[in-house]
Amino acid sequence: MTTAIELVGVSKSYGSTKAVHQLDLHIPKGSMCGFLGPNGAGKSTTIRMIMSIIHGDVGEIQVLGTTALAAKDRIGYLPEERGVYRKMKVLKFIEYIANLKGMRGHSLRIKIQEWLERIELPDVQNKKCEELSKGMQQKVQFLAAIIHNPELIILDEPFSGLDPVNAKVIGSVIQELHEEGKSILFSTHVLHQAEQICDRIVMIDRGVKVLDGSLASIQEQFNPRLLKVIPLDAEVSFDSIAGVATTTKNKNGSEVDLRIEEHANPVEVLQRVVAHTPVISAQIARPTLDEIFIEQVARSKGAEAAETVRSELHHA
């Protein structure tokens, strides 16, 4: 079996609201897949269907060749809803969750203590969960989701509520688990986080898939239309250069963004820029996932819908 998760024609509605519509997904085993989109796009609904927590109206779902319920001991799941047993001590809580997954014995306690060190939570095993900060509780819940060494790890907004330092810690662990061969699917509305660690991207908007593929292929699909230039002469104009559609000076005053005309060759325009004036630096900028997502929505739904998504992403 080469597929970790497969969805075919899956839809889910709540009354007149289509939360997920005709969704096809194919997540290969061993991949690190970011499931992306703004809040309300249908990510959590899809993950709950994958986990058999709710059932779709139509369509087929397979997880590790069967259902999530049948494969539950081979899956690690961090739900969007955060929650630990607040009165339990940290070690006892993680031990209890591990027991539910069939883990027993003295070696389990040693493993939990090693993992607490790894996620930078030393000396908390005998504290009650309620004594920890929300970020620390979230790291404990993350550890409980992966302590049984699952084949497939599904994380719903794993970075939400974490400060940058703890987000980096969890991100590093996720990357290490992927390098060990785990299949990982995680949802996030913060696209740049996925951009840093994913090899595969699925984007949805209002329940409809708008992008699906490897990160490299998606970036290749959207030709770069932007040059970032720092000219030696801060007052130089680029308006007369063939292929330059618009110029925008960044707030720092030194860097200039040159938007390239639709049919112009970015490399040729870059060569003209360098020939036009001495520069400190000049480069073709790869589009970010935010920009790709906004452009894809604009193509499929128009400029107004794209502006709505832009606002949702920037205020997330």
Buried (B, 14 or more C-beta within 10 A) or exposed (E): EEBBBBBBEBBBBEEEEBBBBBBEBBBBBBBBBBBBBBEBBBBBBBBBBBBBBEEBBEBEBBBBEEBBEEBBEBBBBBBBEBEBEEEBBBBBBBBEBBEEBEBEEEEBBEBBBEBBEBBBBEEBBEBBBEEBEEBBBBBBBBBBBBBBBBBBBBBBBBBBEBEEEBBBBBBEBBBEBBEEEBBBBBBBBBBEBBBEBBBBBBBBBBBBBBBBBBBEEBBEEBEBBBBBBBBEEEEBEBEEBEBBEEBEEEEEEEBBBBEBEEEBEBEEBBEBBEEBBEBEEBEBBEBEBBBBBBBBBBEEBEEEBBEBBBEBBEEE
